[in-house]
């Protein structure tokens, strides 16, 4: 298991989390994934979606730094958290079972984990 996967494995302790991945925000390359990786989505598609949303946020506000994206469906949440660092941005992607997740708590845990990855 790589260091990235070991770090991501800590996220599996988050109630309701079914899968997580660390993705390059520009290329879409997935650096590591844990749990049900397909639940976290395709890295390239996630990077494209995040770039599109970042462009829209930039048009709507002065500060175009995207923090996170939360997509909801009837059975799950998909949370994309930006990992701030020098160079290309990283995206922490997490799939959560909606029936077993407190979204506010899970988002807080993902934010803290993203900050730890950047440190």
N, C-alpha and C positions, 0 to 999 in steps of 0.2 A: 504494500500500500504506500503510495506516495505521500509526501508531507501535506500536499494540498488535499488529498482525499482524507487523510487523518484529521485535518482541520475541519473539513466539511462534515465528517462523521459526527462531530460534536453537535451539529445542527439536528441530527436525527433524534436528539433528546427533546426537541421542540414538539409538544403535543400536536398531532395531526400532520406533521411534516412527512410527506411520502417520498420526496426526492429533491435533490439540490445539485447545482452545478456552478462552477466558476468559469465565466466566459469572457474572452477578449471583446471589448465593446466596439472595436473597429473591424476586426477580421471575422469574428464569430467563432474563433477557435475555442473549443472547450478544453480547459486545462485539467479539469477533474470533475467527477460526478459521483454521487452516492445515492443509495436508496434506489427508487424506481426512476432512473435517469430519463426515460422517455416522458415521464410526467412533467419534468422540468422543461421540456421542450427542446427544440433544435437551436443550437448556439447561433448559427448564422441568421436564422429568422428572428431570434431575440435581439441580436445586435441591430438588424435592420429596423425592427419595430421601435427600439429605443432611440435610434438616430432620428427617425421620423418624428417621434414625440418630442425629442429635444429641440428639433427645428421649430416645432409649433410652440413650445414653451418659450423659446427665444423670441418669437414674434409677439408673444402676449405679455412679456415682462422684461424688465431691464436686465435682471440677472438670469441668464439662461442655463444655470446649472441644475440639471435634473437630479433629484434625490432618489426617487423610487417611482415605480409604476405598479399598480395593483389591478389585476384583471380578475373579475369574478364571473363564475358560472353557477349553475344550479348545484353542482356537487363539489366544486373546488375553487380555491384561490390560486392565482399565480402571482408571485411577488418578485419584482426585479429591483434589486437594490444596487445603486452605484457605489463602487469601491473607489474612493478618492485616492489617487496616487500620482506620481510623476510619470509622464508618458501616456500611452494609450489607457483609456479607462477600462476597468474591469467591471463585470456585472455579476452579482451574486443572485442566482435565480433559484427560487424555491417554490415547489408545488405543495399545497396544503389541502387536506381533506376538510371541506367546509363544515361538516357535521361534528368534527372533533377539534376544531381550532378556534381559539380566541384570537381574532385577527389583530387586535391592538397589541396584545402581548407578543404574538409571533413576529409582528413587524418590529417591535422594540428589540427582540432578541436578534433578528436578522441585522438590524442597524448596528447593534453592538458587535456582532460577529464581523460585519464588513469593516468597521473601524479597526478591529483587531487584525484583520488581514492586511490593512494598509500600514500598520505600525511596523 
